[in-house]
Amino acid sequence: MINNFSILSLITFLPIAAAILLLPFKSKNPKNFFNFGLLISFITFVLSIKLLLSFDKSSADFQFVEMFNILHGQGFQYHMGIDGISVLLIVLTTFLIPICLAISINSVTTRVKEYVICFLLLEGFVIGSFCAIDLLLFYVLFEAMLIPMFLIIGIWGGQQRIYASYKFFLYTLFGSVLFLVAIIYIYIKTGSTDIIVLKNILPHFVLEHQKWLWLAFFVSFAIKVPMFPFHTWLPDAHVQAPTAGSVILAGILIKLGAYAMLRFSLPFFPQASEYFADLVFALSIIAIIYASLVALMQEDMKKMIAYSSVAHMGFVTMGIFSFTRQGIDGAVMQMISHGLVSAALFMCVGVIYDRLHTKQIADLGGIVQKMPNFAFLAMIFTMGSVGLPGTSGFVGEFLAIMGTFQANKMVAILSAIGVVLGACYMLWLYKRVLFGEIVNSKIEKLKDLNTIEIVSLGTIAVFVILFGLLPNLLLSYFTQPVISLVALF
Amino acid sequence: MFLPSIYPELALFCGALIILLSDVFFGKNKAEFFRASYFIALFSCLASLYFTAHSTFIVGSFFHGMFFVSSLTCFIKFIAVILLILVIILSLEFIAKEKEISAEFLALLLISTSGGMFLISANDFMTFYLSLELQSLPLYLLASINRKSGKSSESGMKYFILGSVASGLLLLGISLFYGFSGTTNFDVATYLYSNNPVPPAVILGFLLIVIAMFFKISAAPFHMWTPDVYEGSNAIVTTFFATVAKFIGVMVLLRLFLDLSPSWIGLEKVLILVALASMAVGSFGAIKQNNIKRLLAYSSVGHVGFAIFGLSTLSASGIKACVIYMIIYALLSLGSFGFLNLIFGLKNSSHHAGLSDQSDNKIFDISSFSGLAKTNPIMAAFLAILMFSTAGIPPLAGFFSKFYVIGAAIKSEYYISSIVAVLFSVISAFYYLRIVKVMYFDEVQENQLQFISRYNPKIVIGFVVAFNLLFIAFLKPLLDAIQTMLGF
């Protein structure tokens, strides 16, 4: 049965269809491809805003549900629907994709058509996996997005792009095949892959089985998040990926792991989740402190922000496994905040890289004198990353720590060290790159931000502050789903 | 005796005879004759397809229980003939170039397939052995069809000698089976052992027969000939080996286990071991290969491992999974091996000096594909899609084939081996990606690949690629068809 107006399918398949449509076209002027991509992703954005506005916040159920049986009663349905968590992540995706395309107009000059196709495909697959409420459908889309991302890193990346793209692909594939085995096991034992059905069956599995399934799910999601010790692919992928690739990776793709934990691990295996909560806490704390220390010592800006992503995602996993309302609220808030802030920080690095062709901190200094507008916006994002009150980063970290404090005081105290370390490396980075003496003649010739950059960075900055001051704008969307999730524990 | 039961096989065989005879009488004018034999071959395939589709009504054993027709055998034959048609269309470029041997080449393809179809229906070890030889002898000849190339003759000879050893093992197995059971007929043996215990010697005999089949389908550790023969043979011959011959081989193995029921007792473990060994050889062996034919040869060993893994559960879902896997795999390798037939040669772009052609094996070096995405984006996209599908990335067809096999294995509680199997598939993803990497990430070389200008073979590859992309739409009808044909 298909609803009369199936908006979820529309926003999923519009970018995919547009990408396929683009294949046979040729154009002398590569700008045309960018314009087309921007148009499509903007339409998708408008549609997702419409989705956001017509979303009913007072319900914890899936909304806009679409259902279509592909194999009559043999599992694998086309079942789409969204709740308050996924609707925000969808809007985040549709918001970041046009920005990614816009900032690439000047920096990407080779194989523009393929570039736009990859981004549109990626957008479709990501939105689809946020909408999927069938395990196998989710898996298919979750895997499919490896292909465009592999190509984005491998074709338009830096010096060591091939190593990085392989590492990204094989790491993720390794995790997801275990996920697949677990899905098949579940399907055979229950005869269904539908999330709504499984929610009622799986929690009644014996703890022993739950544990194995939980672990298989967890390895896959932890690689995607990425959690310590599975995080080593992320710095490589980030450093080698083109700016827009890093933005999409930090902004959206790594959120999928945390989203999948909320969507599958917790509701399916509540007992096993509780059993393994200490393990997740330990890994999160290691990620927060260790990744922050590693970030302190980085000489490459992108690598530093990549490690800071690992640390910030540590707060997310910690919040999720506190099983308290504040903790999970904070985790979701942190996902969205980090999606905005880290995407913006990678764009800032991209701004410098486009002009000076270096990402080494040692080569930079005194940029504030030549680029005041840039310095102002970068300050907002640095503060957002540090978690200064008034920015969205604060709300997320604060709620996550508060929730964890109720579950485990020691963990909460240790994670607070991470906040301090976060301030250390971010402020030190800001000081070394933007303040100080102008170190070389190239910086003398720097031009400040152009219109595209001001608009895209400025919009993100507005949201970072807006959500910091009025977090209820976001919190109200996922209050109901989080309450129903916490009720399981 | 009931002649209509073997019409599908006879159609192919008569087609081969007509081609050979008319070659003797009208073959003087070689320039045009290859077209005639091409159309005769296609026509006999279509006739065979027609008879296969209609012989589903003729079910039972014929020729004193020597020959067996069921909906399953008809289904397998139907798929095999469709694969054969696609191979023949792909071979157009080859027969146009090698006009003197075009008739013999087509006749050998038809005879080998006809032998394979007899083999699928064999219900007695006498017919089994004879039709296996009828299938194999043309294959040895085909392997050395590039008679001027040393490598091709070598591969034919190698294949022949090792194939003879396998046939010897098969005969030994049949003798043991006959000696201790007193029968060579499948039905009689099944009836005999459904009530009585199976003597160990019969099991040993059956094991030897199965090993001979492992050799034919190149499952590890009997795979040694595969890379050499695949590399040495002409690309179109390799395509035939990897699609029609391999599909029939695995299906025959499946029939042995399905219809000769209780004599396989205790052999599931052999199947699992061979399956895992094949996956290991397939994934580790291919990593170091620089020749795309050798790489694909190793990958086909790994795929056979997956198909046998499905079979090793010996459950209804496992057998279904095995059939699905082989159908998808045969089409996939038709795409990837068939792709090699589209390559005309290497063109030296800087000097415009010479054009090396297919007989020069250098063009199958992986490095000659570098930068293909820039020089020929459509061909590169075709190969990339085939590679991603073979690696098992959803939503392409290759994913679903692995999905059903693993599903069947987990259903039979083979947890550890399923995890090992999926991990092997991750390793093998590495070298499929390598081909994509070479095409998309590397710079264009001096020597660029040139593709043939004929359209028919390209359409075949395009068809396979489209099948992969839109597989979800075919999934339901395919599952239904297999369900009906197997009857469980």
Boltz contact constraints between the chains, C-beta under 6 A:
constraints:
  - contact:
      token1: [A, 71]
      token2: [B, 476]
      max_distance: 6.0
  - contact:
      token1: [A, 140]
      token2: [B, 394]
      max_distance: 6.0
  - contact:
      token1: [A, 140]
      token2: [B, 395]
      max_distance: 6.0
  - contact:
      token1: [A, 143]
      token2: [B, 393]
      max_distance: 6.0
  - contact:
      token1: [A, 143]
      token2: [B, 394]
      max_distance: 6.0
  - contact:
      token1: [A, 144]
      token2: [B, 394]
      max_distance: 6.0
  - contact:
      token1: [A, 147]
      token2: [B, 388]
      max_distance: 6.0
  - contact:
      token1: [A, 154]
      token2: [B, 441]
      max_distance: 6.0
  - contact:
      token1: [A, 155]
      token2: [B, 440]
      max_distance: 6.0
  - contact:
      token1: [A, 162]
      token2: [B, 441]
      max_distance: 6.0
  - contact:
      token1: [A, 173]
      token2: [B, 426]
      max_distance: 6.0
  - contact:
      token1: [A, 173]
      token2: [B, 429]
      max_distance: 6.0
  - contact:
      token1: [A, 174]
      token2: [B, 426]
      max_distance: 6.0
  - contact:
      token1: [A, 177]
      token2: [B, 422]
      max_distance: 6.0
  - contact:
      token1: [A, 177]
      token2: [B, 426]
      max_distance: 6.0
  - contact:
      token1: [A, 181]
      token2: [B, 418]
      max_distance: 6.0
  - contact:
      token1: [A, 181]
      token2: [B, 419]
      max_distance: 6.0
  - contact:
      token1: [A, 181]
      token2: [B, 422]
      max_distance: 6.0
  - contact:
      token1: [A, 184]
      token2: [B, 406]
      max_distance: 6.0
  - contact:
      token1: [A, 184]
      token2: [B, 407]
      max_distance: 6.0
  - contact:
      token1: [A, 184]
      token2: [B, 410]
      max_distance: 6.0
  - contact:
      token1: [A, 185]
      token2: [B, 410]
      max_distance: 6.0
  - contact:
      token1: [A, 188]
      token2: [B, 410]
      max_distance: 6.0
  - contact:
      token1: [A, 188]
      token2: [B, 411]
      max_distance: 6.0
